[in-house]
């Protein structure tokens, strides 16, 4: 089901992308640094592909959820251990994410 109001992803993130994203966030220091700088680029690296109905000239960071997954100013990424500990909740949240801010479980 698409969400047509506001900024952020217009479709839930694919479960495969969510699993890959969390795998990388809980194990790969380079990927963690990328996610902190640019959530959109991290989603693309984790395998996110724009939906077929995405506007061709749309800001892909908005379509991907990069703007809503981007950590807020001053926030830090949760530790690898914290992400592993909250994995089930994060998977549930990210599989449904539509027009949300970065899940609190990803922030330290």
N, C-alpha and C positions, 0 to 999 in steps of 0.2 A: 504494500500500500504506500503510495507516494504522499509526501507531505509538501504542500505547495505554499506554505506561509513562512516567511522569514528566511534568514540565511542558514546555511548548514546543509547537510546531506539531504537529498530529496528521496533517497531510498535507504533502507537499512544496509549496513555493511555486510558483505558476504561472509558467512561463517568461516570459510577457508582463509579469508584475508584477516579476520579477527584472530584466528588461531596463530597465523604467521606473525601478525603484529605483536601479539603477546609473547610468542616464542622469542622473538628478537628483543623485545623490551626487557625480558627477564634473563637475557644471556649475552647480548652483544653490545659492548660499550660504544662502538662507533655508531651503531644504529640508535642507541639511546641519545647520543649527542645530536644526531640528525633530527630525531623526533622533537627534542627540546627546541631546536632552532626552527624547524619547518615540518609541522605535522603532515602537511600535504605531501611533501617529498617522501616522507617516511611511509605514508599509506601507499604511494605508488611503488616504492621499493618492496613493500610487503605484498604486492600483487593486486592492488586496487586498480580497476579499469573503469573509466567513466561509463555510466549506463547509456544504452543506445539512444534513449530519448533526451539525453542531455543537450542543451543548446550548444551549438558549435562555438559560439562566441562567448559563452558563459565563463566566468572566472572558475577554473577547474578546482582551485582550492576551496571555493564555496561548495561546489558540487560534491567534492570528495569528502567533505566534512573536515578538511584541514583547518578551516577557520574555527570550527567549534571544538576540535580536538586539541588545538594549540593551547599550551599551558598559559594561564593568565600571568600577567606581569608580576614578577616576584615569586611565583610558584616554582617549586623544583619537582622533578620527576621522582616518583616513589622508587625505593631501592628495588633491585632485582628480587630480593627475598619478599618484600611487601607485595610486589606484583604476582609472584608465584603463589603467595598465601591468599590473595584475593582473586585468583584466576577464575574460579567459577562465577563469581559475581561480575567480574569484568567482562567475561564472555557473554553473559546474559545482557548486560548493559549495552555493550558494543554491538551485539547482534541486532539490537532494537534501535540503535541510535538514530535519531532524527531531530536535527535542530537543537542539540543540547551542548552544554559546555563540557569541557574535559571532565571525565568522571573523577570524583574525589579520590577514588582508590588508586588513580595514576599519579596523584600528587602527594608529595611528602609533607 
